[in-house]
Amino acid sequence: MDMPKVIPVCYCGNPVKLNTSWSNNNPGRRFFGCKKFDNAFQKPCQFFSWFDPPLTPRLRVVLLGLLKKVKSLEDARKKERRT
């Protein structure tokens, strides 16, 4: 999917940032948010708009299963390094 030609502007008056959700309800779904969203020192405005369409129930199950498998493999690798 191509980026829109016009980047939305948040309530702060700044161009928004494209983020990715990793919640259980929207894994991998992208959204526009205030560029201060991940900044612990600046309070973001409440601008929020989905970029991607909603996930189908099947896609959500598949993505969550894959994420769980990746986490399991990462945990096993960390444990292996410690021994």
LUMZA-872899 format. One line per 10 residues: number of its first residue (from 1); their letters; for each residue x, y, z of C-alpha. Coordinates in steps of 0.25 Angstrom, whole numbers, plus 2048, in hexadecimal, padded with zeros to 3 digits. Layout:
! LUMZA-872899
NUM	A	X/Y/Z; ...
END
This chain:
! LUMZA-872899
1	MDMPKVIPVC	800/800/800; 806/80E/7FC; 807/819/806; 7FD/824/804; 801/830/7FC; 7FE/839/807; 803/836/815; 7F8/839/820; 7FB/844/82A; 7F9/841/839
11	YCGNPVKLNT	7F2/84B/843; 800/850/846; 801/855/838; 80C/84B/835; 80D/841/82A; 809/834/830; 811/827/832; 80D/819/82C; 80E/80F/837; 80B/800/839
21	SWSNNNPGRR	802/7FA/843; 806/7ED/84A; 7FA/7EC/852; 7F2/7DF/852; 7E6/7E5/84B; 7EF/7EC/840; 7FC/7E5/83E; 804/7EB/833; 7F9/7F5/830; 7FF/803/82D
31	FFGCKKFDNA	7F9/810/832; 7FC/81F/831; 7FF/826/83E; 806/832/844; 815/832/842; 817/834/851; 810/826/853; 81C/81F/857; 823/82B/85E; 823/82A/86D
41	FQKPCQFFSW	827/839/86F; 81C/83E/866; 80D/83C/868; 807/838/85B; 7F9/83D/856; 7EE/834/855; 7EF/833/845; 7EC/824/840; 7E8/81F/833; 7E9/811/82D
51	FDPPLTPRLR	7F1/80F/821; 7EE/801/81E; 7E0/7FA/81D; 7DC/7F1/829; 7E2/7E3/829; 7D9/7D7/826; 7D7/7CE/832; 7DF/7C3/82B; 7EB/7CD/828; 7EB/7D1/837
61	VVLLGLLKKV	7EC/7C3/83B; 7F7/7C0/832; 7FF/7CC/835; 7FE/7CA/844; 802/7BB/842; 80E/7C0/83B; 812/7CA/845; 811/7C0/850; 81A/7B7/849; 824/7C2/846
71	KSLEDARKKE	824/7C5/855; 826/7B7/859; 832/7B5/850; 838/7C2/855; 836/7BE/864; 83C/7B0/860; 848/7B7/85A; 84A/7C0/866; 84A/7B4/86F; 854/7AD/866
81	RRT	85D/7B9/867; 85D/7B9/876; 862/7AA/877
END
